[in-house]
Amino acid sequence: MWHKQRFWSLQAVESAEKLTQQLTEFTWTGCQAFELGGYILANDATSPNGAQEYGVLRPDPDDDSRLIQIESITFSWCSEARALELLQRMLRGEFDLHVLGHLGRSQFQAPERHGFCPLCR
């Protein structure tokens, strides 16, 4: 993750298909994160006009306060079919053994707690 000090507004999504649509059809603020099937996808874009890059994280089994980054996906470069394929692979655990870094679980907040930050604009 480029942004190790960022805080994200975490929104649960009910299906890989819905998340595929959201990530390929819309540009999200830099503080947006999505949760699907126990995984978190956190916007790691360097600017609002840049590529929509998302860090893929899973819980750290050895430390409840941390998440492990296991992948990074640039959804703005993906077709809808490719994005869905990558999300399905994520849900099958195909990236789980990768360790690209760690983030604190407390950096992910419910929307009402997150409120508005400079990235929300």
C-alpha positions as CSV (number, residue, x, y, z in Angstrom):
1,M,0.0,0.0,0.0
2,W,1.2,3.5,-0.8
3,H,-0.8,5.1,1.9
4,K,0.0,3.4,5.2
5,Q,-1.4,6.3,7.3
6,R,-4.7,6.7,5.5
7,F,-8.1,5.9,7.1
8,W,-10.8,4.3,5.0
9,S,-14.6,4.3,5.1
10,L,-15.5,0.7,4.9
11,Q,-18.7,-0.4,3.1
12,A,-19.9,-4.1,3.0
13,V,-20.8,-5.4,-0.4
14,E,-23.1,-8.4,-0.8
15,S,-21.6,-10.1,-4.0
16,A,-18.6,-10.2,-6.3
17,E,-20.9,-9.1,-9.1
18,K,-22.0,-6.0,-7.3
19,L,-18.5,-5.1,-6.3
20,T,-17.3,-5.7,-9.9
21,Q,-19.8,-3.2,-11.1
22,Q,-18.9,-0.6,-8.5
23,L,-15.1,-0.9,-9.1
24,T,-15.3,-0.9,-12.9
25,E,-18.0,1.7,-13.5
26,F,-17.3,4.3,-10.9
27,T,-14.4,6.3,-9.5
28,W,-14.3,6.4,-5.7
29,T,-12.7,8.7,-3.3
30,G,-9.3,7.9,-1.9
31,C,-10.7,6.9,1.5
32,Q,-13.2,4.3,0.2
33,A,-12.8,0.6,1.1
34,F,-15.1,-2.4,0.4
35,E,-15.5,-5.6,2.4
36,L,-16.5,-8.8,0.7
37,G,-16.3,-12.3,2.1
38,G,-13.9,-11.3,4.9
39,Y,-11.6,-9.5,2.5
40,I,-11.1,-5.7,2.3
41,L,-10.3,-3.8,-0.8
42,A,-8.9,-0.4,0.0
43,N,-8.5,2.4,-2.5
44,D,-4.7,3.1,-2.8
45,A,-4.9,5.6,-5.7
46,T,-2.3,8.3,-5.6
47,S,-4.8,11.0,-6.8
48,P,-8.5,11.3,-7.6
49,N,-7.7,11.5,-11.3
50,G,-5.3,8.6,-11.3
51,A,-5.9,4.9,-11.8
52,Q,-8.2,3.2,-9.2
53,E,-5.7,0.9,-7.5
54,Y,-7.0,-1.2,-4.6
55,G,-5.0,-3.1,-2.0
56,V,-6.5,-6.5,-1.2
57,L,-6.3,-7.3,2.5
58,R,-7.2,-10.2,4.7
59,P,-7.2,-10.7,8.5
60,D,-3.9,-11.5,10.1
61,P,-4.5,-14.9,11.9
62,D,-1.7,-14.1,14.4
63,D,-2.8,-10.6,15.3
64,D,-6.5,-9.4,15.4
65,S,-5.4,-5.8,15.2
66,R,-3.7,-6.2,11.8
67,L,-4.6,-6.9,8.2
68,I,-2.2,-8.5,5.7
69,Q,-2.0,-7.0,2.2
70,I,-2.1,-10.0,-0.2
71,E,-2.5,-8.3,-3.6
72,S,-2.9,-5.0,-5.4
73,I,-5.4,-4.6,-8.3
74,T,-5.8,-1.7,-10.7
75,F,-9.5,-2.0,-11.4
76,S,-9.6,1.0,-13.8
77,W,-7.5,-1.1,-16.2
78,C,-9.8,-4.2,-15.9
79,S,-12.7,-5.2,-18.0
80,E,-15.8,-6.2,-16.1
81,A,-15.1,-9.9,-16.8
82,R,-11.4,-9.6,-15.7
83,A,-12.4,-7.8,-12.5
84,L,-15.0,-10.4,-11.6
85,E,-12.4,-13.2,-12.3
86,L,-9.9,-11.5,-9.9
87,L,-12.6,-11.1,-7.2
88,Q,-13.6,-14.7,-7.5
89,R,-10.0,-15.8,-7.3
90,M,-9.6,-13.6,-4.1
91,L,-12.7,-15.3,-2.6
92,R,-11.3,-18.7,-3.3
93,G,-8.2,-17.7,-1.3
94,E,-5.8,-17.9,-4.3
95,F,-3.8,-14.8,-3.1
96,D,-3.9,-15.6,0.6
97,L,-0.3,-16.8,0.9
98,H,1.2,-13.5,-0.5
99,V,2.4,-11.0,2.1
100,L,2.9,-7.5,0.7
101,G,2.6,-5.6,3.9
102,H,0.4,-4.9,6.9
103,L,-2.2,-2.3,8.0
104,G,-4.0,-1.7,11.2
105,R,-7.5,-2.9,11.4
106,S,-8.4,0.4,13.2
107,Q,-7.7,2.3,9.9
108,F,-11.0,1.0,8.5
109,Q,-14.1,2.7,9.9
110,A,-17.8,2.5,9.5
111,P,-19.0,5.4,7.3
112,E,-20.7,7.1,10.2
113,R,-17.5,7.0,12.2
114,H,-15.3,8.0,9.3
115,G,-17.4,11.1,8.6
116,F,-15.7,13.5,6.1
117,C,-12.0,13.7,5.5
118,P,-9.9,15.7,2.9
119,L,-10.1,12.7,0.6
120,C,-13.9,12.6,0.7
121,R,-14.2,15.6,-1.6
